[in-house]
C-alpha cells in the first residue's frame, strides 16, 4: 500500500516538474516572439521532452546490469 502511494507521489511530482518547465518555456517563447501559437508549441515541446528524459532515466535505473561470468577455478 505504501509503495503504491509513493509511486503516485513520484508521478505527481514528475508531472508538476514537466508542467513547470512547459509553462516557463511557453512564457519565454511568448516574450521573445509575441506569437501565441509558438508559445503553445514551445510549452508542449518542453512538456514532452521533459517527460521523455524522465522516462529514459527511469528506464536506465530499472535495468539490471549483467553479471560478469565467474572466473574459472
N, C-alpha and C positions, 0 to 999 in steps of 0.2 A: 504494500500500500504506500509506504513512504517513498519507495523507489519510483512509483508511478507519479506521485505528486512532484518529486524532484525533476522528473523529465518534463512535466508540464511547466514548471517554473523556468527551467532552462530554455524551453521552446519560447515561452513568453518573453524572456529577456532577449533571445536571439531576434525575434520579430521586432521588438522595440528598438534594438540597435539598427536593424535593417531599415525600419521606418524613419528613424532619426537621420541616418545618412542620406536616405532618399529625399527627405524634406530639406535638409541643408543643401544638397546639390541642386534641388529644384529652385530654391531661393537664389542661389548663386547664379544659376543659369538665367533666371528671370532678371536679376540685377544687371548681368553683363549684356544680355541681348534684348530684353524687353519683350520677348516673344513668349506667349503663354504656352503654345504647343511645344516649343522646345524645352520649356521648363518642366512640363509634364513628362516629356520623353526622358529628360535627364534624371528626373526623380525615379521614374520606373526602371531605367537602366541601372541606376545606383542601387535600388532595392534588389533587383535581380542579381546583379554582380555580387553584392554582399551575401546574398543567400547562397550563391554558387560557391563562393570562397568558404563560407561556413560549412557547407555540405562536404566539400573536398577535405577540409580539416578534420571533420568528424569521421569521414571515411578512412583517412590515413591513420587516425588514432585507433580505430577499431580493428585494423588489420593486424593479425598476429605475425610476427617475424618467423621465418622458417629457421628451425634449429639446425646448427651445423651437424653433419654426420659425426658419430662417435669415432674417435681415432682407434685404429687397430691396436689391440693389446699385445 
